[in-house]
Amino acid sequence: RIDGAEFDEFISVASENSEVGDEIYTIGFPAKNRYIAAEGIISSHNEAFSSVTGKPLPDALMATTNQTYGSSGSPIMTTDGELTGMVSAGNEWTTYAISAEMINRVLPVIASGDEYKHPVIGAEFRTVSREVIEEYGLPVNHGVVIAGTKRGSPFDGFNSSGGVSDNNDEEEKMDLVGGDVIVDIDGEAINDRGQLLSKLFTEYSFGDEIELVLYEYSGRKKGRSVTLK
């Protein structure tokens, strides 16, 4: 934060060209009166994990740099000096970061003075395993199970293995058998939970309508549209 500064225009500075295996550096200020720098490599893209608030952090970047308490918000830089992510969480082995794609999507809106509205999903998803495919007898080898839905959410009314609730924080209680299996969104095959969440949060906005292809646990294929709230 720069007190008293006025920004008339936001220029995207986050590089979306980093790849798995690239060397990166983090520079943070978690300790009083001293900077801490760490180096590592990008170990994965398009991950999805829960943030400290319990909400999903989609399209996340994982790196091998170690982080300490207070490092959240630190930039992740490439060897060319380009910003490619922002630290969200981590430990002595792994860094979880907001991706450049999300930075470039959200910051221009905030810089213009508006509020960025993430789509509200209101559902918990699990990547389809071989066991689930065999249990359903599905003619597919990919997809994501709707493992729980929140009342009033865009996915309320879908078959859910965990049922409908007013609070889906207790993810460990959700089963993987019985829910609809999403296999396609707007013509793109969905292979896992990370891909699904990354697509929903980086390609769609509040109020967009998406077309889904699903399989019920009975094996019946169906199409359905959803409006993101």
Salt bridges, closest charged atoms under 4 A:
ASP3 OD1 - ARG1 NE 3.00
GLU124 OE2 - ARG126 NH1 2.13
GLU124 OE2 - ARG193 NE 3.41
ASP166 OD1 - ARG151 NE 3.17
GLU170 OE1 - LYS173 NZ 2.61
GLU171 OE1 - ARG126 NH2 3.60
ASP180 OD2 - LYS222 NZ 3.32
GLU188 OE1 - LYS199 NZ 2.86
GLU203 OE1 - LYS199 NZ 2.78
GLU216 OE2 - ARG220 NH2 2.78
GLU216 OE2 - LYS222 NZ 3.20
